[in-house]
């Protein structure tokens, strides 16, 4: 790990100081430059010594206090893990112990010892009322045992933390909540692991019933940590711990492959219940994360960090600082919202140039909310190219419709129709053009366009919609095909999607062209029978029943009787068909 800061003190007796740090506090020399400089280390703590005769200190030498006094007013705190052993070592070394070892209300056990040059050194160890290892083992055991409901096992751990909250031991409670949540993240399957290699991955069951409720338990821990922060009487050390735990949860969830919403919940607690100074600290953590070269931050993560920053610093940010955060974290919507609020319309419009079409439509709505309708229209129309995106056109269509601009709406609707033609758009065009007195001119142009595109199915639907049954029948013959069984069928684009458009024509022809309808139903029924299968036979019976009804309406029952008898004979070996015919009364 790269060191970013350290402490260097100027001493009057170089060798004496080295010996003192070694004997009193257990440091050891890890680097030395003759008799001018030394670096000493103890665990993860390092301290540097320089003699006042070193050239480096020449410019300050006249300002140095005499030996034994030059450290006056300077206190150096050292966080250690074995304070009792260290205190005994200092006693054995007969060091000048200024304050005896004692426990302090800020969850520290510490003592003060004076260096020969007067520097006060304060070794300190955090005091916890709980042992995290105990609860870590308890959580791990719950996952390792064959437990039907792990959440029930872990409730006891959470309840212990809850009881500490009631006693206002917030540091102890936060330590247990942290252990519980961390172990759940590590031991459970709440989060996907895209790097893990699974055998038969697609067959693997992704549901773990024994883990049901773990996400809710984590959410309750986050809320409990927030409630601890809400108590303004919570001491500083406990608050620092709670904030660290919540921020760790935030980052873990944010950087997971499948965020579970814990990041948003943790951020909410931190924004709501921290002081201004605490929010500034969190903001610095976020800025460090955004500039960390070793940890890749995706676009969505950057936006989330940006939202968090804006919420944390909303009371102190001026407009330019707010805009800068938006730009740096990709929060274009917030950026444009603020620019529009400030009346900087042109600048807001320029910021839309880099976004994709889908994002643009949401931003255009922002312009409209700020009564910049014309700017919104201009931005959207500028995206229309040779083949304009459908969603852009649909936005413009709605825009013009709500403003009663039928001429512009007709233009966009026609472009939409030519981009992706279907019956509903044709009908909408017809309604608009008739209101504007332009249908007689527009209709032949649209039909010619469809003929050129060879979109016969839609031409058939239009003929049916406009009551031109004969034309529909004529067009249908033009797209008739033979299947592998030799039966005629007609496949095209129907109103409800891809299907048999011949059936639409048959239904429409029943009243005025019943014989043509009978023929179409016959072709379809026989094709279904040829495909075999009880389901096909059942469907075929539906259309055979329609044929019978039409024959009877024409007074040609004998023709029906002859046809169905011939059909039965032709398929006399199909037992399932005969059963279905009997079931349908045919």
Phi, psi and omega in degrees: 000135181283129176282133180254343179203158178201172180249133175233130179239147179266125184242155181274330180235103188298308183294320179299320182292319178299312180299321182296312181296326180289314187279323185275318188242000174077022176282163174223150181284128178246347177202145181208141178237093181051228181249029183244331187211142175210145173245129181243149185224147173216105186066233179265007181257135177228152177218143183246138179245140175224138179280149182290351177270356180293142179304329182301327183263007185303318184290339182258355190301323182291340181266351183290140175285163182297159176307141182088347182235345190295340178267008183300130179088359180250126177238132180243119180266134179240119179275121184234172181247347182231064188298323182294316179296320181293323179295317178296322178297318179295322178295316180297328179279002180054043179287162179279088181278115185280317177230136182291162177297130181201163176267141182238155187299341181271031174063038179231139171249122192203167172213165181243137177225142185261130175286153181306334178267011174095355177293133176269124178251129182240091172292138183214148177228135178294141178256122177244139178279352181229159176253110183304327182299326180298314183283333176295318178294322181296318179291316181299321180297322180297325179281329185279332178284158178279076185261128181293329179222098183296325182304319180298322179294324185277346179300327180297323178294314180297320181296327175298315178296319179300322180293326176293326176299317179299330179273000181065025171270076187291328180293315178298317180297314181298324179296319179289316177303317180299313180299316181298310183294316181299316180293323177298317179299319185280325188265335188267181176252027180300323182252142175287153174237096185293338182275344181291144179255124181246144169279137181051052187306315187289340178270348185290136180283128182261011180251129181237091186301330181293342181262007181301132178095354181294322179297321178294321179297317177299316178301321179292324176295319178298316179296321179296319177298321177296321179296326176296316179296329183295337177282108183293345180274356178299136184288164188298316182297318179296319180296318179300319180295314181300316181297317179298317182295314180297321180291324176297318178297317179304310183291321180299314182290321182297321185268001179286157178294330179227093179298139182254010179091359180293328180299314180296320181293316180295318179298321180298317179296319182291323179288320186285324194244006179262159175279171180299319179295320179295322178295325178295321178297315180297320179299322177294322177299318181296316179296324176296318180296321181291335183254006181289115182286341182271343182243113180290135178245118181285170180300316181292323177293320179298319178296320180294316176300319180298315178299319179297315179300314181299321180290321181293323188251018185300333183275348185238349183283132168275175186300317183293322178293321177299313181296323180296317178298318179300316181293318185289335184249009175073023180270071186296321181298314178295322179300310183290323177302314181291318179299318179294321178298324180278357180079015181267070190294312182299319180295320177298319180297320180296327182292343180278350188293335185266355184270160179280174187297318181297315179295325181301320183297321176294322179291324178299322177297326176298317178300318180295320178299332178263021175061036176246054185300316183296322178294318179300315180299316181298318181296318183287316180297332180294340180275351181285120182243204181299317174238086187294144178298142183298318184293331176293314180296320180296324177296314179296321179301312179295321181302312182288325181296316182292341179258004177070021180269082187292327180297311180293322179297319179298317180300313182291320180297321177295318177298320177299315181299316181289335177283316180214087186282134167206170192300319182301320179289325176299315180297320178295318177300317180299315180298314181295313183296324178295321178296330182264001180070031185240007187291322182298329179276320186285323186304307180299330178293319180292318180294322178295321177299315180293323178295320179295323180279356182058038179269064183298320179305317180290324176299323177295316180298320179296318178300317178295317181297328182262012174077016180265075185296317181299320179295320179298317179297319180296316179295324182297322179298331182289342180244015179294140180226163177252134177271185185292344179268356181089007181266146181281137174214163182227112182253134178197190183265110180267176183299326184262008179126192180293132182185195183265099184291341178300326179292326176297317180295317181300314180299319181290333185272353186304321185281312188260336180227064186297323181296320177295323178296317179302316182296319180293318178295322179298312181302318183290317181296316182292327177294320178297318179298319181296336181279349177065165179104140184298322180298318178295322178296320179296318179294320180299321180300328178299315183281331174295322177297322177296319178300314180302317181297321181289320176300316180295323179294328178277353183075028183240052181298327181296322178298320177295315181300318179295318183295311185292327177295317179296322180295318178298316182295318181298329184243037187296339182272357182266091185298317182296324178295316180298323178296317181291322177298318179294319180298325181274359180072030182254000000 
